[in-house]
Amino acid sequence: MKNLKVSTAQFENKSGDKSYNLSVIDNLAEKAAKAGSHVIAFHECSITGYTFARHLSKEQMLALAEEIPDGESVRQLTSIAQKHDIVVLAGLFEKDKANNLFKAYICVDKNGLVAKYRKLHPFINPYLTPGDQYCIFEIHGWKCGILICYDNNIIENVRATTLLGADIIFMPHVTMCTPSTRPGAGFVDSQLWVNREADPTSLRLEFDGMKGRDWLMKWLPARAYDNAIYAVFSNPIGMDDDQLKNGCSMIIDPFGDVIAECRTLGDDFVMATLTPEKLTQAGGYRYKKARRPDLYRNIIGQEHTPEQKVVWLNKSN
């Protein structure tokens, strides 16, 4: 494998405005390509918007969602990839011919759809159907996987995707700055966003504290470190419906080190060079080789009824 230049982006999406959101994706993809990136990744539901979907009926969700690969957004995303000669990953709501709804994340290149993944643990809308499989595909010789937001909090998903061969896991999110049972969590006052040019310090203190980045850094680097993979984390910044999000899209290497991170208070991207040597130099590579599945195969695989509770979902800012 050759070195791969990957970008991760953050931007303030508009709820339900696919045309606007795709225009921002186009603009950032162009800039990333000109900077030398081979790939750019955007956040969960970056095409459609996300948090507003908690209020939508099934009919409204079906009107918003698209079939993949035949929908207009896939065609437009492919056109963006063709125009700038860059691989693009972005998210949207999907419907199938039976009107089942899914949270999807897709990868396209100049030839069209490369991969589609359906979120395993969706919760933003009650009409969403969980995905039922992992996703492995290639970008320029690198094996890649996708796990959307909450999927990454269940550590077995990250390990399974790694054991299926992933060198890079794209981790699109819409996260942070919401209430939780953990100490320090909560919404960030949207007025701080309005006033960000006059007082960036107060906003940054909230974004980087336990409501935001400090929480992320408790667990996200460990996913990369334990599995010896590159983690490409993408997250929106600004208002997503009535909730303020803090961005900090970042790329973490197999050592668990942040090698690129968005630090501006606006639409932006950062780029990092991924080198194959780190995949085998990192400790996680040795840990995977040392596994003893005979000890825990029946423990991990025992019967279990999934339960998923999201504290913030029925609250508003």
Summary of the structure (lengths in Angstrom):
residues: 317
radius of gyration: 18.7
end to end distance: 46.2
largest distance: 59.0
contacts: 1089
relative contact order: 0.15
helix: 33%
strand: 25%
